[in-house]
Amino acid sequence: MAFKALVLEQEAGKVTAAVRSLEPENLPEGDVLVSVMYSSLNYKDALAVTGRGKIIRGAYPFVPGIDLAGEVVASESELWRVGDLVIGTGWGLGENTWGGFSRMARVRGEWLVPLPEGLTPKEAMVAGTAGFTAMLSAMALEHEDATPGRGEVVVTGATGGVGSFAVTILARRGFSVAASTGKTHARAYLEALGARRLLPREDLGQGPRRPLDTARWAAAVDTVGGATLAALLSRTGRHGSVAACGLAGGHELHTTVFPFILRGVNLLGIDSNTCPMPRRLEAWARIAAEVPKEAFARMTHRVIPLAEVPAASAALLDGQALGRIVVDVRA
């Protein structure tokens, strides 16, 4: 039975995107067939759809979308039965193999996790890789003994998907959260998520003022990288931790060993793509348990059909979104 998908084509180095009708035999190999209900539009997806970044590692034509939530309609995997509600993120989905911008997806069973109790498929995609990464970051800080009593925490790129969830999760745990952003008009949005104060983007974006600056924060979640991450490291307090999970501001890191050997600062790398299954399951369970329903609604910037993904991708890269864009693949 034919179904709709957003298909990327590449010709002479230029990427184009269009909704097309496909057949099940067009899908890649895999032992589980999922009827996709929702996906989400992430920074990686926007780069892939617009052709502004080298995200796609598979052959064209290609179906992007690094997230999906839906119902199992056929399974050769002992892990899943018909009717199971599942979430798919990571493992190269939407990068190496066809992803969630499709009404049907065929994937490997070991890539999927069950939809946690209390979470709807739509809410799961409000979270998606962004919320999952934010929860992994919060868990990593927790593992390094970051507690509200130790001082303020900073979240960079705070109006993005990861940043919005990180602000929400940390504030709910009792932390005093400083939200770093260049969007001064987003004050009400960030304060509603739980931020205590806003930090101008340029305060960190120009890099460290000195190799070891005055200690200001107990911990941080950084979605930006580059000079911003270097500045965070120089200002993090003794035995504090910085969870690094993004590179919107650059992939290079110019710093010194001083924060690490003089203050014992921890730089924690967050990899949501190949996160081990026990930690993956814990993170999704905690998203369902810790993020209130009203926060999912507040962080939903828009819900769009497949046909609007190309335009929304360009807008996302141009900084025109607060929070998360959910893709209703059934629309």
WORA-V939046 format. One record per backbone hydrogen bond with DSSP energy under -0.5 kcal/mol. NH is the residue of the N-H (numbers start at 1). CO is the residue of the C=O. Records with the same first field share a line. If there is no record, write none. Layout:
NH=CO / CO
This chain:
3=22
5=20
6=101
7=5 / 18
8=62
9=16
11=14
14=11
16=9
18=7
20=5
22=3 / 20
26=23
27=24
32=107
33=74
34=32 / 105
35=71
36=34 / 103
37=69
38=69
39=327
41=325
42=40
46=42
47=43
48=44
49=45
50=46
51=47
52=47
53=47
55=53
57=95
58=95
61=8
62=8
64=62
68=88
69=38
70=86
71=35
72=84
73=33
74=33
76=31
77=31
80=77
83=72
84=81
86=70
87=113
88=68
89=111
90=66
91=273
93=90
94=97
95=92
96=92
97=92
99=63
100=65
101=64
102=100
103=4
105=34
107=32 / 105
111=108
112=109
113=87
115=85
119=116
124=120
125=121 / 122
126=122
127=123
128=124
130=127
131=127
132=128
133=129
134=130
135=131
136=132
137=133
138=134
139=135
140=136
141=137
142=138
143=139
144=140
145=142
146=141
147=145
150=147
151=148
153=176
154=219
155=178
156=221
158=180
160=157
163=157
164=160
165=161
166=162
167=163
168=164
169=165
170=166
171=167
172=168
173=169
174=171
175=170
177=175
178=153
179=177 / 197
180=155 / 178
181=179 / 199
184=182
186=183
187=184
190=186
191=187
192=188
193=189
194=190 / 191
195=190
196=177
197=177
199=179
201=181
203=200
204=201
205=201
206=202
207=204
213=234
216=235
217=235
218=152
219=152
220=241
221=154
222=243
223=221
226=250
228=225
229=225
230=226
231=227
232=228
233=229
234=230
235=231 / 232
236=232 / 233
237=217
239=263
240=237
241=218
242=266
243=220
244=242 / 268
245=222 / 243
246=222
248=223
249=224
250=224 / 247
255=253
260=257
261=257
262=258
263=258 / 259
265=259
266=240
268=242 / 266
269=267
270=244
271=269
272=270
280=276
281=277
282=278
283=279
284=280
285=281
286=282
287=283
288=284
289=285
290=286
291=287
292=290
295=292
296=292
297=293
298=294
299=295
300=296 / 297
301=299 / 324
302=324
304=326
308=305
309=306
312=308
313=309
314=310
315=311
316=312
317=313
318=314
319=316
320=315
323=159
324=299
325=41
326=302 / 324
327=39
328=304 / 326
329=37 / 327
330=37
331=328
